[in-house]
């Protein structure tokens, strides 16, 4: 069961402005990454479900976060159908992120009042997602569309909350372009949690990267 409501999750997304994304088949490695992100100030993490038995790793990771990292909101990404979404919610997912817009996932998440963020690439898809109750739309792949797309959408549709994923880097130049365009928050994967950092066990460096990225975001938001 989710420990945070969809409105609570959406608020933390807005407040922190960053959702780190990560997957690794090894539980201990995942714990170290989540702890490093948490120590850097992140309060959400999207576990991307991309490998065999990923749900087993996620279930244990949620137990760890609930016990050791108070306030850490664990969610799941790369979910492609309602069955998978339901499984992950039973394992404690507080939000569900999908690469595409699917109504079946919207229904199962809405029944449990769990935030779901579908990947959209057009105003028509965004409008459909919002009709289905979406609070935060995932722009994917973000790098393909760019900040100009966000600005074009949020101009006539200021109620739309957009989270670009893909093509987002923890630099002031990159983040300023996105936040100046009006994004709600950003999702960051390999440009934040690189394979080299993880493979070499440089978790203190990861913590600093997260902290620096969050500091830039708060500066851009004027906080």
C-alpha positions in Angstrom: 0.0 0.0 0.0 1.1 3.5 -0.8 2.2 5.6 2.2 1.7 8.9 0.4 -1.4 10.2 -1.4 -1.2 11.4 -5.0 -1.6 15.0 -3.9 1.2 14.6 -1.3 3.5 13.1 -4.0 2.6 15.9 -6.5 3.4 18.5 -3.9 6.9 17.0 -3.1 7.6 16.8 -6.8 6.8 20.5 -7.0 8.7 21.4 -3.9 12.0 19.5 -4.7 11.7 19.8 -8.4 13.6 16.6 -9.1 12.8 12.9 -9.5 15.9 10.7 -9.8 15.5 7.5 -11.9 17.4 4.3 -11.4 17.5 0.6 -11.9 19.9 -2.1 -10.9 19.3 -5.8 -10.3 21.3 -5.9 -7.1 19.4 -4.9 -4.0 22.5 -3.7 -2.0 23.5 -1.5 -4.9 20.0 0.0 -5.1 20.0 0.7 -1.3 23.3 2.6 -1.6 21.9 4.6 -4.5 18.7 5.5 -2.8 20.6 6.4 0.4 23.0 8.6 -1.6 20.1 10.4 -3.3 18.3 10.8 0.1 21.4 12.2 1.7 21.7 14.7 -1.1 18.2 16.0 -0.4 16.0 14.0 -2.9 12.7 12.9 -1.5 11.5 10.9 -4.4 13.0 8.1 -6.5 11.6 6.3 -9.5 12.7 2.7 -9.7 12.6 1.9 -13.4 11.2 -1.6 -13.9 13.5 -2.9 -16.6 14.8 -6.3 -15.6 13.7 -9.8 -14.6 12.5 -10.0 -11.0 12.6 -6.2 -10.7 9.5 -6.3 -8.6 11.3 -8.4 -6.0 14.1 -5.9 -5.7 11.6 -3.1 -5.5 9.6 -4.7 -2.7 12.7 -5.0 -0.5 13.9 -1.5 -1.5 10.6 0.0 -0.3 10.8 -1.8 3.0 14.3 -0.4 3.4 13.3 3.1 2.6 10.2 3.0 4.9 12.4 1.9 7.8 15.6 3.8 7.3 14.8 6.9 5.2 11.8 8.7 6.6 10.0 10.8 4.1 11.5 9.1 1.1 8.8 8.5 -1.5 9.4 5.4 -3.6 7.8 5.0 -7.0 8.1 2.8 -10.1 8.7 3.6 -13.7 8.7 1.9 -17.1 5.3 0.3 -16.3 3.5 -0.8 -19.4 0.2 -2.4 -18.3 -2.4 -2.3 -15.5 -1.3 -5.7 -14.1 2.2 -4.5 -13.5 0.9 -1.2 -12.0 -1.3 -3.2 -9.6 1.6 -5.5 -8.6 3.9 -2.6 -7.8 1.2 -0.7 -5.8 0.8 -3.9 -3.7 4.6 -3.7 -3.1 4.3 -0.1 -1.9 4.7 2.1 -4.9 3.6 5.7 -4.1 3.6 6.7 -7.8 3.6 5.0 -11.2 5.3 6.4 -14.3 4.7 5.0 -17.7 6.4 5.5 -21.1 3.1 5.9 -22.9 -0.5 6.9 -22.2 -2.6 4.0 -21.2 -6.2 4.3 -19.8 -6.0 0.9 -18.0 -3.2 2.1 -15.8 -5.0 5.3 -15.1 -8.0 3.3 -13.8 -6.1 1.1 -11.4 -4.1 3.9 -10.0 -7.1 6.2 -9.6 -8.9 3.5 -7.7 -6.2 3.6 -5.1 -5.6 7.4 -5.4 -2.0 6.7 -6.4 -0.3 9.3 -8.6 0.4 8.1 -12.2 2.5 10.0 -14.7 2.1 8.9 -18.3 4.6 9.6 -21.1 3.0 12.0 -23.5 4.3 13.6 -26.7 1.5 15.8 -28.0 -1.1 18.3 -26.6 -3.8 15.8 -27.6 -2.2 13.1 -25.4 -1.6 15.6 -22.6 -5.3 16.6 -22.7 -6.4 13.0 -22.7 -4.2 12.2 -19.7 -5.6 15.2 -17.8 -9.2 14.0 -18.6 -8.2 10.7 -17.0 -7.1 12.6 -13.8 -3.4 13.0 -14.4 -1.7 15.5 -12.0 1.8 15.5 -13.5 2.4 14.6 -17.2 5.7 13.0 -18.2 7.2 14.5 -21.3 9.1 11.7 -22.9 11.6 11.6 -24.4 12.2 15.1 -23.1 15.3 15.8 -25.0 13.5 15.2 -28.3 10.9 17.9 -27.6 13.0 20.3 -25.6 12.1 23.3 -23.4 10.4 25.2 -26.3 7.8 22.5 -26.5 7.0 22.9 -22.7 6.7 26.7 -23.2 4.4 26.2 -26.1 2.1 24.0 -24.0 2.1 25.9 -20.7 1.4 29.2 -22.4 -2.2 28.3 -23.5 -2.5 25.5 -20.8 -1.1 27.0 -17.6 -2.8 24.3 -15.5 -0.7 21.5 -17.1 2.1 20.2 -14.9 5.0 18.8 -17.0 7.9 16.6 -15.9 10.4 16.1 -18.8 12.4 12.9 -18.6 15.3 12.2 -20.9 17.7 15.0 -22.0 17.7 16.6 -18.5 21.1 17.1 -16.9 22.0 18.5 -13.4 23.7 21.6 -14.8 22.6 25.2 -14.4 22.4 25.7 -18.1 20.2 22.7 -18.8 18.0 23.1 -15.7 17.5 26.9 -16.3 16.2 26.2 -19.8 13.7 23.7 -18.5 12.4 25.7 -15.5 12.3 28.9 -17.4 10.1 27.1 -19.9 7.7 26.3 -17.0 8.3 22.7 -16.0 6.7 21.4 -12.8 9.7 19.2 -12.0 12.3 17.1 -13.9 13.2 13.4 -14.0 16.9 12.6 -14.2 18.5 9.2 -14.9 21.9 8.4 -16.3 23.0 12.1 -16.4 22.6 12.2 -12.6 23.2 8.6 -11.6 25.8 7.5 -14.1 26.9 3.9 -14.5 30.5 4.8 -13.7 29.5 6.4 -10.3 27.6 3.3 -9.4 30.1 0.7 -10.7 33.0 2.4 -8.9 31.0 2.9 -5.7 31.4 6.7 -5.7 28.2 7.3 -3.7 29.5 10.3 -1.8 30.0 11.9 -5.2 26.4 11.0 -6.2 25.2 12.6 -3.0 27.0 15.8 -3.9 25.6 15.8 -7.5 22.1 15.4 -6.2 22.6 18.2 -3.6 24.1 20.5 -6.3 21.2 19.8 -8.7 18.6 20.5 -6.1 20.4 23.7 -5.1 20.3 24.9 -8.7 16.6 24.1 -9.0 15.7 26.0 -5.8 17.7 29.0 -7.0 15.9 28.9 -10.3 12.6 28.7 -8.5 13.6 31.7 -6.3 13.5 29.8 -3.1 
